[in-house]
Amino acid sequence: MRWWEWLLLTAALAAFLVQAFLASPRKSASFDEQYHLAAGYSYLRTGDFRLDTTHPPLMGAIGGLGLLGRNDVVLPLDDPSWAVGDRFLFSDVFLWETNDNGPQLLVAARRPIMLVGALLLVFMFFFARQLLGPPAAWLVLILAAFDPNLLANARLVTTDLGLTAFLLGAIWFLWRWLEGQRTLDLILAGVLAGLAMAAKYTGVMFWPIAFLIVLVHPVRSQRTYWAALGRRALALAGMGLIAYAVLWAIYRFDFGIAAGTPFPFPLPAPFYWQNFWGTFNRIVGLQDIRLNYFMGETSAGGWWDYLGVALGVKTPLPTLILTVGGVITMLWRRRWREQVVLWAPPLAFRLLGATGILSIGYRHILPALPFLILLAGGSAGWLRASNPRRTLALAGQGLLIAWLVVGTLRFFPDQDSYFNELAGPWQNWSTLLVDSNLDWGQDLPALRAVMEELNIERINLAYFGKAVPEKYGVSYHPLASYLRFVEGPELSAYNPYTPEPGWYAISATSLRLGMMTPETVDLYAYFRDLEPVARAGYSIYLYHVTYPDDTPVDRIPVIGSNVSLLTPEELGLIPGHRGQIKWMQSPDALIYGLGQGFDPSPGAYTPVDANFDDVFTLFGYDVDPRTVAPGDAITVTLYWRVGERPMPMPAPTRGQPLSAFVHMTGEDATQIQAQYDGWRTALRGLEPGDVIVHQAIIDIPADQPPGRYPLRVGLYSPQSGERLSVVEDGVVSDHVQAGGVEVE
């Protein structure tokens, strides 16, 4: 190549990297990123690959390179999740709890993945240049540098881009060996095949693809076909040994029995085969039950045409048009055997997709995309035709390239949600495909920006992702979804039939699945009939739920049951009315809607006026009995009134957002002798003026010395530890005195 060609190649790579680099900080953690990063970084720091159970370690380790050398990264190896090899819990602890700067660490870890994306473009460019000629190489480079799917995956610490790059590199060097029989090409093909296997378990797809290629690729030497085939078989065996050696090295030359596999003898890299076998059985046997969505259907299984449709609606139309032109060119010139390296990989992945076991996202067919782009490069052959045809072909390709470049730049930074013109407007995309095709948890920063624009202080959030929304500045009430909430009073109290007035943010996947498991009621059908008021990126839809002022409101008590598992008839919902749910965990906690029906007997409680930050007011308490013996128990009944302010605590990451404490203290108020801690009603559904009656049971220690012990009552957030304040006798405190108990 001439100097200006190297300059143009550098410019194209820079355009690709700049797009990925600038978009990365504007996107939150995608669903699987924290798992790969935690496993890969811990592998780099410890040499232990115990967390790499569902995927091999290579891509997580490459992402982890972005964190090496930083002194602000804490690896919590003392957490119990590390000892048991719990990949999922450890990643939570690592990225969101131990380290306060999780989003910044993730952005740093994405940068080495971007370099793998640049390497992919280099492979594609020179592969096209050697196989199809310089004009095709430039066309391929432009199509790749502005492909939204490659750009999106190039800024994620996941496995798909690594598999795509190393698989293409391995096939390129295999083709070079077939053409020139050079030993170095054979070695490099084996090395890259090993890296593909270490990037993702579907990297083993290289071997059937390579077998098909060596069968079909024309023989260039004077040997007979069968003699050449024998030599190629030996070459494949040699490549296999090299690939296995690379894989073994990545697993630190571990040797032993692969538990749970059909192989009873010791193997190199047994951990790889053990988890390869387990992952395969789990996917094929549908043991890891989760619902998938495809064009209006939900299923725990899959669809044979899923990846075909995904390919059709998520690949840019200019690329598809040029690919068709390249295939026509290949067939017209009868070069299908010479170009088997281009059509065999897409065919193999399409056949794999037809099994229905990969009905999750376009990313599972991403390794086929570079080969489709290479086929599209073959359409540059029309530029060698006679002048009229050459001019027409050049003009057509120029328009298609402009279409692609403008469309991709206009989509920045939302390449991960890209759909082409066949899919229609954005409101239609989630009716076709969701999950990583559209919504993989990436738009929390965009949600925060929309909330600021619309002056939304806190939002009801059904988030499809594993990131922690508060780490991205999102204040929220949790709804059932793939958020780290999977149970608890706040979720049990959600009314899917007549949701409370307010703002709701529903991820596209949650909206379409509407459920977590096949047994769960459709939670978000109410919103599917509404037009979103706004969107965050293209993956989170915002709705403002309101009702006419004259809508009758029925305040419905529910004790213990998950509201979404009850039918409207069981709840007693009346058509045209709005049901306001008052959720209680058990009968020892009662809610009186707006105080209605609250009619205690005279002297039932001791009055008090303790206003906790205008959120709740403790207006009474009762202690029964007031005199006890050691080993007995007392019941403290607390009478609360809901105030005008919402809970000021940060949105919870696990469990309840609020808890009450009752401390029995000694003479030194810091010495807690016995205590109660809990909150037995949901905050969701409460209205200013509601009266809540809680019973707190405190067990007196059997060895408690006789004496009088005061009782202190307060409220706090279990997540932050922050207590609500109260003013008592002109003094600001975090508790209020609630009488005491005499121990005889």
C-alpha positions, 0 to 999 in steps of 0.5 A: 500500500502507498502512504496515502492508503495507510493514512486512509486506513488510519482515518477509518480506524480512528472514525470507528474508535472515536464513535465507540469512545464517545458513546461509552460514557453515555451508556450504563452497564449492559446486562452481562458486562459486570459478570465478564469484567469481575471474572476477567479482572479477578483472573488477572489479579489472582490467576484464578478462573473460578468465576468463568463458569458460563463463559471462557475468561479471555474477553473479561480479562482483556477488559480487565486490562483497562483496570490494571495499574489503577490504585482505586480498584478494590477486589473484594476477595474476602467476600463469601461470594468469592469463596463459593465462586458465585459469579453473579453475586461477586460481580454485584459486590465488586462493581456496585458495592465495594467500589464507589466508582463502578460506572467509571471503572466499566468505561475504563474496561471498555477501552481495550475491547475497542482495540479488539474492534479496531483489530477486526477492521484491520483483519477485514480490510486486508482479507478483502484486499487479498481476496477481492481487490483494493476497491472491495477492501475500501468498501468493506472498511467503510461499511465496517467502520460505520456499522452500528452493530459492530460499533455497539459491541466494540464498547461492551465488555462482553464476548461477542466482539472477541469471538467475531474478531478472532473467528474472522482472523482464523478463517482469513489465515486459513484461507491464506494457508490454502492459497499459499501453503505457508507454515506461518499462516497455519500457525496464526490460524491455529492461534486465532482459533484458540483465541476464538474458543477462549472468547466464547464457547461458540468459538468451537464453530470454527472447526465445522466451518473450517472443515466445510472450507477445506472440502469446497475450496479449489485445489491450487496445486498439481495434486489430486483433490483427494491428496490435497484433502489429506494434506488439508486434514493434517493441517486442520489437525495441526491447527487444532493442536495449536488452538488447544495449546493456546486455550490451555495456556489461557487456563494456566496449563490446568490439568485434571478431570472435567467433572460432569462431562462424559470424559472420565480421563484427565484433560488439559483445561478441564474447567473449560470443558466442564463449563462448556458441557454444562452450558450446552446442556443448560441451553439445550435442555432449557434448564435455565428457564427464562422467557424470550420474546419474538414478534408478539410471542413469549416462550421459554423456548426459541424460534427457528427464524428468530436470527433471520428476522434479526439479521433482516431488521438490524443490519443496515439496509445499504449493507444488505443491498450491497451483500446481495450485489456481492452474492450475485457477483460471486455467482455470476462469475462462478467464484462460489468455491473460491469465496467459500470462506465468505459464505460458509460462516454466515451459513453455519451461524444461520443453521445454528440459529435455526435450532432456536437455542439462541433466540436472545439477540442479534449478537449471537449472529454477530460473527456472521456480520463481517463475512456479509460485509466482505460479500458486500465488498464483492459488489465492487467488482462492478466497478471494473465493468465497461464505462456506463456500468462502472459509472452507474455502479459507482454512483449507486455505491456512493449513495448507499455509503452515504445512506449508511454513514449518515444513518449511523451518525444520526443514531449516535450514541444509540447504536445498540438499539439500531433498527433499519428502515424495514422495522418502521418507527421506533415505537414499533421496534419493541413489537419485533425484538427486545432483549439485547437487540434493543434493550440491554440495560444501557440507557440509565444515563439517558433516563436521568437526563429525561427525568431532569428535563421533565422535573421528575424527582422519583420514578417507578422503574421496571428496568431490564438490567443488572446495573444499579440505577442510583449509581447513575443518578436515577431516583426510583421506586422499584417495579418487578423486572430483572432489576436486583429486586426480585421480591419484597413488599414494595413489589408485592404491593404493585397493582398492575390493573390500575397503577397509582398516578405518577411517572413510570419508566418501563424497559422495552423488554419488561414491557413486552415480556410483562413477566419474569417467569411463565407463572407470573401475571402479565405486569405491564399490559396496562402500559402497552395500550398507552403512548409513551410520553418520552423515551430514554434512548430507545430502550426505556419508555416513560409514561405519566399515569393520570386519572380523571378527577371524578374517578372513584378510588377504592382503598383495598387492603391486601395482607401477605399476597402478591397483588399481581397474582390476584385477579381483579375479581379477587381484589374486588376491583370495580370497572371504572374505579381505581384501586389503591392498594394498602399492602400489609405483611401480616395481620399484626400490621394494619393500614387505615386509608386516610385514617378512615375506620381508625377508632381506638378505644379510649386510652388505647395508646399514649399520645405523642407528637413525633414528626420524622421529617414530615414523612411519618408522625408517631402520634401514639404508642402502647407497651404491653405489659409494662412490667415483665420478668427476664425471658418474657416478651413485650409488645410495643404497638406503634401508631403512625400517620403518613406525612406529606413528604415522600421517603427521602432515602436513596432508592434501595438496592436490596430489601426494604427502603424503610425500617423502624427500630425500637431499642430497649436501652440501659442507663447509657443510651448507647447500650442496647439491651433488647430491640426490634427492627422491621417494617411490615407494610409497603410504602407503595400505595400509602397516602398522606393521612393514612394511619398505620398500626404496627406491633413490635415484639421484643424478647427480654433476655433471660439474664436481664438485670432488674430495673427500669429501661427506656424505649427509643423509637426511630426510622432509618434506611437499611441500605444507607443507614441514614436515620430520619430526624425528629424534633423533641423538646426543641432538640433535633434527634434521630429517635423519640422516647416511647415510655419504658419497661420495668424488669422485675 
